[in-house]
Amino acid sequence: MPGKPLLLVDIDGVISVWGFALDERPPGVWTLVDGIGHYLSTTAAEHLRALSAHYELVWCSGWEEKANDELPRAVGLGPLPYLSFDRVPTPGNTHWKLGAIDHHAGDRPLAWIDDAFTPACHAWARERRAPTLLVPTLPAQGLTAVEAAVLTDWARGGPLAA
C-alpha cells in the first residue's frame, strides 16, 4: 500500500477498558474525563505509539474532540484528528459511524479497531473499493499484542493481511 493507511481508533473497549475481573486488570491508569472514571490500558497506549509508525491514526469514537482533551497526555501521542458523528445512519449505512468514516477516508486504505462492530460494518468493509481491515477487541482487554501484530502485518502487506 503506498503511503500510510488510516487507523481508525475507537476509545471505549480499545484504550479505555472495562469489564475485567479485579484480579485480571490489565496494566493501566485511572483517569477522570468529564467526571467519569476511565481505566486506560497502558499496553494499548504502547501499541498505538508503535502503530503510528505504520498508520495515520484518527480517533473514531463518540468522544469526538474530547479525545484530544485527555488522551494525548495519557496515551503519549500528540493530538490526533478525530471524526465527528451525527449519530444518525446515513442511507445505506446502518451503523452510526460509517457515514463519518466514508466522508473522512474516501478511497484510502484503512484499518478500524473497535469493540462493537455490527454485521453492517462487516458488509461495508467487504464492499469498499479500498483495502479495509476490521479488528475487533474485547472491552476487558482492549488493544493487545495480538491485534497490534495483525495491524502491523496488514500495514506491511504481510501474510496476516488476507
C-alpha positions in Angstrom: 0.0 0.0 0.0 1.5 3.3 -1.0 1.7 5.8 1.9 0.3 5.2 5.3 -3.2 3.8 5.6 -5.6 5.2 8.1 -6.1 3.5 11.5 -9.4 4.5 12.9 -9.2 4.1 16.7 -12.2 3.7 18.9 -11.6 4.5 22.6 -14.1 2.7 24.8 -13.2 -1.0 24.7 -9.9 -0.3 22.9 -7.9 2.0 25.2 -10.5 2.7 27.9 -11.1 -0.9 29.1 -13.8 -2.3 31.4 -15.5 -5.5 32.5 -12.3 -7.2 33.7 -12.1 -9.1 36.9 -10.3 -7.1 39.6 -7.6 -9.8 39.8 -7.2 -9.8 36.0 -7.0 -6.0 35.4 -4.6 -5.2 32.6 -1.8 -2.7 33.2 -3.2 0.8 33.2 -4.2 4.0 35.0 -7.4 5.5 36.2 -8.3 9.0 34.8 -11.4 11.2 35.0 -13.0 12.5 31.8 -15.9 14.9 32.4 -16.2 13.4 35.9 -16.4 9.8 34.6 -13.8 7.3 35.6 -11.9 5.5 32.8 -9.3 2.8 33.1 -6.8 3.4 30.3 -4.7 0.5 29.2 -1.0 1.4 29.2 -0.5 -1.7 27.0 -2.9 -0.3 24.4 -1.1 3.0 24.6 2.2 1.4 23.9 0.8 -0.5 20.9 -0.8 2.7 19.5 2.5 4.5 19.7 4.2 1.7 17.8 1.4 1.5 15.2 1.8 5.2 14.5 4.9 4.3 12.5 2.7 2.4 10.0 -0.6 4.3 10.1 -2.1 7.7 10.2 -4.1 7.5 13.5 -7.6 9.0 13.7 -9.9 8.9 16.8 -13.1 7.1 15.7 -15.1 7.4 18.9 -18.1 9.1 20.4 -15.6 11.1 22.4 -15.0 13.1 19.3 -13.0 16.3 20.1 -12.9 15.3 23.8 -10.4 12.6 22.9 -7.7 15.3 22.5 -8.5 16.8 25.9 -7.3 13.8 27.9 -5.8 11.1 25.7 -2.7 12.7 24.2 -1.2 13.1 27.7 -2.4 9.7 28.9 -1.5 7.7 25.7 1.7 9.5 24.9 0.7 10.7 21.4 0.1 14.2 20.2 -3.4 15.4 19.5 -4.9 13.3 16.6 -7.5 14.1 14.0 -11.0 12.9 15.1 -14.2 12.1 13.4 -17.5 13.9 14.3 -20.7 11.9 14.1 -24.3 12.9 13.5 -25.3 9.6 15.2 -27.9 9.0 12.5 -27.2 6.3 10.0 -26.9 7.7 6.5 -28.8 6.0 3.7 -27.3 2.6 3.1 -25.3 2.7 6.3 -26.9 1.1 9.3 -24.1 1.9 11.8 -23.8 5.4 13.2 -20.0 5.7 12.5 -20.0 4.7 8.8 -21.1 8.0 7.3 -18.3 9.9 9.0 -15.8 7.2 8.2 -16.7 7.3 4.5 -16.6 11.1 4.4 -13.1 11.2 6.1 -11.5 8.2 4.4 -12.8 8.4 0.9 -11.0 5.7 -1.1 -8.0 5.4 1.2 -7.0 2.1 2.7 -8.0 1.8 6.3 -8.0 -0.4 9.3 -10.5 0.1 12.1 -10.2 -1.1 15.6 -13.3 -1.2 17.7 -15.1 -3.4 20.3 -18.6 -3.0 18.8 -18.7 -4.0 15.1 -22.1 -4.9 13.7 -22.9 -7.0 10.7 -23.4 -3.7 8.8 -19.8 -2.8 9.5 -18.5 -6.1 8.0 -20.8 -5.7 5.0 -19.5 -2.2 4.5 -15.8 -3.3 4.8 -16.4 -6.1 2.2 -17.9 -3.6 -0.3 -15.3 -0.8 0.0 -13.1 -0.4 -3.0 -10.0 0.4 -0.9 -8.4 -2.3 1.3 -10.2 -2.4 4.6 -9.5 -4.3 7.8 -11.8 -4.5 10.8 -10.0 -5.5 14.0 -12.3 -6.4 17.0 -11.2 -6.0 20.6 -12.6 -7.4 23.9 -13.6 -4.5 26.2 -11.9 -6.1 29.2 -8.6 -6.3 27.3 -8.6 -3.6 24.7 -5.8 -3.4 22.1 -3.3 -6.2 22.9 -0.2 -7.6 21.2 -2.4 -10.0 19.1 -4.4 -7.1 17.5 -1.3 -5.0 17.2 0.5 -7.8 15.3 -2.4 -8.2 12.9 -2.5 -4.4 12.3 1.3 -4.1 11.8 1.4 -7.1 9.4 -1.6 -5.7 7.4 0.1 -2.3 7.0 3.2 -4.0 5.7 1.2 -6.2 3.4 2.2 -9.5 5.1 0.5 -12.9 5.3 -1.9 -11.9 8.1 -3.3 -9.3 5.8 -5.5 -11.7 4.0 
